[in-house]
Amino acid sequence: MANTLTNLIPDIYAALDVVSRELVGFIPAVARDSTADRVAVNQTLRIPISPTNAAGGNITPAMSLPSAADQTIANATLTISKQRFFPFSWTGEEQKAVDYGTGFLTLKQYQIAQAIRAAVNEVETDIATAAYKGASRAYGTAATTPFGTAGDYSDAAHLRKILDDNGAPLSDRALVVNTAAGANIRAKQAQAYMAGSADLQRNGVLMDIAGFTFRESAQVPTVTAGAMANATTTAAALTVGQTVLPLATAGTGVVAAGDIITLANDTNKYVVSAVSFAGANPASGDSITIAAPGLRVAQASAARAITVVATSARNIGFSRNSILLATRLPALPAEGDLASDRMTISDPRSGLSLEFAVYPGFRMNAYHVSLCWGVTVIKPEHCAVLLG
């Protein structure tokens, strides 16, 4: 069985062009970390996060140094949480029945392409899920596809404002949208006098808008809103930058990480990053934690009504450094395993490198497409949701 996969390489790439593939937008736009190659499955990789520096001081000449300026260095964590294989198998008789000669796009090559498709879609879904749960704030109207007014790019402009206000880097920003938003852009924003080029109108190529590189993804999720209703904060004052919102005993239902809420007297839409509920309804001692950088509006002492944003699609705008994806091939024992052939090949659509291996059995072979990966949002401040 030597060189089985090597002989398949040309047909694998040809099959990738023929097999149906979903749009991939997140994988090419996020940061990658090669140091994860050294991390075992379920081990934690810590990424240092430098604190803000707001403790400026006056310069006063003196013969002694000012006191030390110690800081606490925070960290974000990433775990290679998935080691996945996508298998299929053939018996000798099955191969004989369909193999009419080499060089053709046989069913086996299509199966390999479908395995790649499944792996890439799962990675893309994990990134999209981490992104909407780890974003800072949101803009837009639930259940209303953005870019629906001709010549109006304000959805992207307001999303950019969130990142700008949070201090995100100006370069290397992406806005990953679903195909409904992509269709609106092509249908309503395609005139050359608006886009500055005929490429969007004639070729359907999404243009950079408002400082974002536009990408589409089939895995942009539509998230069902939490059932919490008529809840309020306690009567304690709220301060700018506050992330933990204490709840009063009021209302029904709960929310979860990834839900989006608003507060009375504050038009900002905040992403819930964590919750603490003792029961099925809000009660004294329960709390909601929103993502950094926290509240944008201070409020005086009074209970504030909390509204949960309705079920909506979660398009994501972010700078590359805000989301980290780590991928590697599965580790092998020093002595090897039972595979008769193994090699690495890159998926041209996503850029992911995956492992192909063939495992011989009794008059049949099993083929595995394998990958290990993990994803985390490092900087919520540099990531925002565009509702749809």
Disulfide bonds with the S-S distance in Angstrom:
none
